């Protein structure tokens, strides 16, 4: 994993008239298609998820190299508990395995690990490994790598709404002060910018309860490539496509 490449920065400035012009600062990814990838090869679904971790490693490297500020990966949704127990257990072991191997490299690259979602329901070993990684990387100020784990957008908004009511009851918040910006502070993503770009791999074109509030003005990029086959070049293609978009936020 290389740090920001000054040559790339220079080239991008020449091509676009400034490093900010075409850069997606926050990229969110729905990593879909690992089950089908395995099935196509006559392998069990978990083999697809294992291969999916290798893609995570590649995409994180690409994000660091391209100075993306936040990368949010949909790793396990509140709906994924409906899957067979063995598959759930397998997926929920992956963060610990990933961090066990890659934490030193993530530290070396100044990456900060965060989680969005209800960590309380994750296996203890997974929780401990993530907490350790979050503590170790807390002061890093490079890429913020968010794992959405046991995350569901509707659940997030319900939890937020309950906290809002509680604060209203206790007069820590007044109804007049409650606007979009205030409400955003009650979400898991309180301290994070909203995604500029959403990538979904695996051919489906839906949001699957991912960041429904935060994606209000996000640009979407869909790919038919199954997540384990997704390459650094595919990721760069998405960033480039984003650079061609004109964002108007409801204006003209
Ligand atoms: C959805 O594809 C994928 C998941 C629910 C799991 C995603 C997890 C990873 C890719 C690994 C995470 C990596 C780390 C480092 C924690 P699917 O299983 O629904 O695929 P399908 O649509 O082909 O069945």
Boltz pocket constraint, residues with backbone or C-beta under 6 A from the ligand:
constraints:
  - pocket:
      binder: B
      contacts: [[A, 31], [A, 32], [A, 33], [A, 34], [A, 35], [A, 36], [A, 37], [A, 48], [A, 49], [A, 52], [A, 53], [A, 56], [A, 74], [A, 75], [A, 76], [A, 77], [A, 80], [A, 91], [A, 94], [A, 95], [A, 98], [A, 147], [A, 202], [A, 227]]
      max_distance: 6.0
